[in-house]
Amino acid sequence: MTMSCLATDQAESLRRLAGRANKTEVPDQLQVREGLRVISVTSGKGGVGKTSVVVNLAASLAACGQRVLIVDSNPGVGDICLRLGKDAPFRLGQVLSGDIALNDTVVDLGGGVSVLPAGMEMQQYSALSPWERSALLQSMLRLQNDYDCFLIDTGSGMAANLTSFAAIAREIMLVVTPEPTSITDAYALIKMLSGRDSSFRFRLLINMCRDNQEGETLFSKLAAITGRFLQVQFDHAGTILHDELLVESVRRRGALCRLFPDAKASTGFKNLAQKINAERPGGAATMPVASVASSTMWRNHELSS
């Protein structure tokens, strides 16, 4: 099959996913229902423990009674499933080709947590048109009535999948470690995303700290720099302490919070989940497609990633 035929079939599948018959009709809005928390967990660079944060925050939220869907939008497919010893039998490419339904790709991890393996290779994602990206996000939102919270595990940096998936999240949880490069890259990411949409709420989670005071100090420094140069909503989500048991939980392919509930890092994740759970869920939200994919500035960031 030629590339043009593949693109045509993919576009047709996305139209069906979005519930649109007219191939020229662009979805003009993305609807997020009242009470659904949509949190994009990201980082300015790799190696800061972002996926471990997603896995353990999901487990901790589920322990509070929340139904959690992890949207694994990292490039490639199935990283979180592999991390937890589960197979991701279907690929998003099979959804785009019309072979299976999107909900058939959801993997139930048990205990109130599921995973949607939504990752694609960067070339695939970058090749999608603004309309196709919007249709894909709209189809994902059709799953929202089955869950209380979406946790979106994005790629690191300013890549295309981060910038588009961030569009359906009002909350950006930025994972930072006490390293100069992590702090510098985090500031650059806040600057880019806030420049695109000033309504984003940024929550800074300090990971791999020696103690809580180190986390507080790092947050204060970054908050001072951000407050001086940027106009953003910015708060301290919490601090997760460095814990050798996290390595053991990865080896056992489980969540630290479930395998070692009394570990010092587990306490940090439990506190974070309780803080999120205690907050009033947001009302229904409508995001225009323009905030998802059609901005020239947004596209320039994608091309430079």
C-alpha positions in Angstrom: 0.0 0.0 0.0 1.4 3.4 -0.9 2.0 6.2 1.6 -0.9 8.3 0.2 -3.3 5.4 0.6 -2.1 4.9 4.2 -2.7 8.6 4.9 -6.1 8.4 3.4 -7.1 5.4 5.4 -5.7 7.0 8.6 -7.7 10.2 8.0 -10.9 8.2 7.4 -10.3 6.2 10.6 -9.8 9.5 12.6 -13.0 10.9 11.1 -14.9 7.9 12.4 -13.2 8.1 15.8 -14.2 11.8 16.1 -17.8 11.0 14.9 -17.4 13.3 11.8 -18.5 12.3 8.3 -17.2 15.3 6.4 -13.5 15.0 5.7 -13.2 18.8 5.5 -15.0 19.4 8.7 -12.6 20.3 11.5 -13.6 19.5 15.2 -14.0 22.9 16.6 -14.1 22.1 20.3 -12.9 19.5 22.8 -15.3 18.9 25.7 -14.0 17.8 29.1 -16.8 16.8 31.5 -17.4 18.3 34.9 -15.5 16.6 37.6 -12.9 15.0 35.5 -9.3 15.8 36.5 -6.9 15.9 33.6 -3.3 16.3 34.7 -0.4 16.2 32.3 2.8 14.9 33.9 5.8 16.1 32.1 9.4 17.3 32.5 11.9 19.5 30.7 14.4 16.6 30.3 14.5 12.8 30.6 15.8 10.9 33.6 13.9 12.7 36.3 11.6 9.8 37.2 8.5 11.1 35.4 7.0 7.6 34.6 7.6 6.4 38.1 5.7 9.5 39.4 2.8 8.7 37.1 2.7 5.0 38.1 2.8 5.7 41.8 0.5 8.7 41.7 -2.1 6.7 39.8 -1.8 3.9 42.4 -2.1 6.4 45.3 -5.1 8.1 43.7 -6.8 4.7 43.2 -6.2 4.0 46.9 -8.3 7.1 47.6 -11.1 5.7 45.5 -10.4 7.4 42.2 -10.8 5.6 38.8 -7.6 6.5 37.0 -6.7 6.3 33.3 -3.0 6.7 32.5 -2.6 8.0 29.0 0.9 6.8 28.0 1.8 9.2 25.2 5.5 8.7 25.3 7.0 8.0 21.9 6.8 4.3 21.2 4.1 2.2 22.8 3.7 0.3 26.0 6.4 1.7 28.3 4.2 1.8 31.4 2.6 -1.6 30.6 6.1 -3.1 30.3 7.2 -1.3 33.5 4.3 -3.0 35.3 4.6 -6.4 33.6 1.6 -6.1 31.4 1.3 -6.6 27.6 -0.1 -3.9 25.4 -1.5 -6.2 22.8 -2.8 -3.4 20.5 -1.1 -0.3 19.0 -2.5 3.1 18.3 -1.5 2.5 14.7 -4.1 -0.3 14.5 -6.7 2.2 15.7 -5.7 4.8 13.1 -5.9 2.1 10.4 -9.4 1.2 11.5 -8.6 -2.4 12.6 -9.7 -2.0 16.2 -11.6 0.5 18.5 -9.7 2.9 20.7 -11.3 1.4 23.9 -10.0 -2.0 23.0 -6.4 -0.7 23.5 -7.1 0.1 27.2 -5.1 -2.2 29.5 -6.6 -2.8 33.0 -3.9 -2.9 35.6 -6.2 -3.7 38.4 -6.9 -1.8 41.6 -8.7 1.1 39.8 -5.9 1.9 37.3 -5.9 1.4 33.6 -3.5 2.4 30.8 -4.2 3.8 27.3 -1.0 3.1 25.3 -1.3 6.2 23.1 2.3 6.6 22.2 3.4 6.8 18.6 6.8 7.3 17.0 7.5 11.0 16.7 7.5 10.9 12.9 4.0 9.4 12.9 2.7 12.1 15.3 4.4 15.0 13.5 2.8 13.8 10.3 -0.7 14.2 11.6 -2.6 17.3 10.5 -4.1 19.7 13.0 -7.5 18.1 12.2 -6.2 14.6 12.8 -4.6 15.5 16.1 -7.9 17.1 17.3 -9.8 14.0 16.2 -7.5 11.7 18.1 -7.8 13.8 21.3 -11.6 14.0 20.9 -11.8 10.2 20.6 -9.8 9.8 23.8 -12.2 12.0 25.6 -15.0 9.6 24.8 -13.5 7.4 27.5 -13.9 10.1 30.2 -17.2 8.9 31.7 -15.4 5.7 32.9 -12.8 7.6 34.9 -12.4 10.3 37.6 -8.9 11.3 36.5 -6.7 11.2 33.4 -3.0 11.2 34.1 -1.1 12.0 30.8 2.5 10.7 30.8 4.0 12.9 28.1 7.3 12.8 26.4 10.0 15.0 27.8 10.9 18.5 26.5 9.0 20.4 23.8 8.0 17.6 21.5 4.8 17.5 19.5 3.1 14.9 21.6 3.6 17.0 24.8 2.3 20.2 23.3 -0.8 18.7 21.9 -1.7 16.4 24.8 -1.1 19.3 27.2 -4.0 21.1 25.4 -6.6 18.9 27.1 -5.1 19.3 30.5 -5.6 22.4 32.6 -3.0 21.2 35.1 0.6 20.6 34.2 2.6 18.7 36.8 6.2 19.4 36.1 8.7 16.9 37.6 12.0 18.4 38.5 15.1 17.0 40.3 17.8 19.0 42.2 20.1 19.2 39.1 20.9 22.4 37.3 20.0 21.0 33.9 16.6 19.8 35.2 15.8 23.3 36.6 16.9 25.1 33.4 14.9 22.8 31.2 11.9 23.1 33.4 12.0 26.9 33.2 12.2 26.7 29.4 9.2 24.4 29.3 7.1 26.6 31.5 8.0 29.6 29.4 7.0 27.8 26.2 3.7 26.4 27.5 2.6 29.5 29.3 3.4 31.6 26.3 1.1 29.4 24.3 -1.8 29.4 26.9 -1.6 31.6 30.0 -4.5 29.6 31.7 -2.3 26.6 32.4 -1.8 25.8 36.1 1.7 24.5 36.8 2.4 22.3 39.7 6.0 21.6 40.5 6.8 18.2 41.9 10.4 17.9 43.3 11.6 14.4 42.8 14.7 12.4 44.2 15.4 14.9 47.1 17.6 14.1 50.0 15.0 15.7 52.4 12.0 17.9 52.3 14.0 21.1 52.9 15.9 20.5 49.7 12.6 20.3 47.9 11.3 23.5 49.5 14.5 25.4 48.6 14.4 24.3 45.0 10.8 25.3 44.6 11.5 28.7 46.1 14.3 29.3 43.7 12.4 28.3 40.6 9.3 30.2 41.8 11.3 33.4 42.3 12.8 33.2 38.7 9.4 32.3 37.2 7.6 35.0 39.1 10.1 37.6 38.0 9.9 36.9 34.2 6.6 35.0 33.6 2.9 35.5 34.5 1.9 31.9 35.4 -0.2 30.0 38.0 2.5 28.2 39.9 2.4 26.1 43.1 4.4 23.4 44.9 2.8 20.0 44.5 5.1 18.3 46.9 8.5 16.6 47.4 9.3 12.9 46.8 12.4 11.7 48.6 15.1 9.6 47.0 14.4 5.9 47.8 16.4 2.9 46.9 13.2 0.8 47.1 12.0 2.4 44.0 14.6 0.5 42.0 13.4 -2.7 43.7 9.8 -1.9 42.7 10.9 -1.5 39.1 12.7 -4.8 39.2 9.5 -6.4 40.6 7.4 -4.6 38.0 5.0 -3.0 40.4 4.1 0.3 42.0 6.3 1.3 44.9 3.2 2.4 46.8 1.7 -1.0 46.6 4.8 -3.1 47.1 6.3 -1.0 49.9 3.5 1.2 51.4 5.7 2.3 54.2 8.6 3.5 52.1 9.6 7.1 52.5 8.8 7.8 48.8 5.5 6.1 49.1 4.6 8.6 51.9 5.3 11.5 49.4 3.0 10.0 46.8 0.2 9.3 49.3 0.4 13.0 50.4 0.3 14.2 46.8 -2.7 12.0 46.0 -4.6 13.2 49.1 -3.9 16.8 48.3 -5.2 16.3 44.7 -8.2 14.3 46.0 -9.1 17.0 48.5 -9.4 19.7 45.9 -12.7 20.5 44.3 -12.9 18.9 40.8 -13.1 21.4 37.9 -16.3 22.2 36.0 -16.9 21.3 32.5 -14.4 22.8 30.1 -14.4 23.5 26.4 -11.1 23.9 24.5 -11.0 25.3 21.0 -9.1 23.4 18.4 -6.8 26.4 18.0 -5.4 25.6 21.4 -4.5 22.1 20.3 -2.7 22.2 17.1 -3.2 25.0 14.7 -1.0 27.8 16.1 2.0 28.8 14.1 4.1 29.2 17.2 3.0 25.8 18.5 4.0 24.2 15.3 7.4 25.9 15.3 8.1 24.4 18.7 7.2 21.0 17.3 9.5 21.3 14.3 12.3 22.4 16.5 12.0 19.5 18.9 
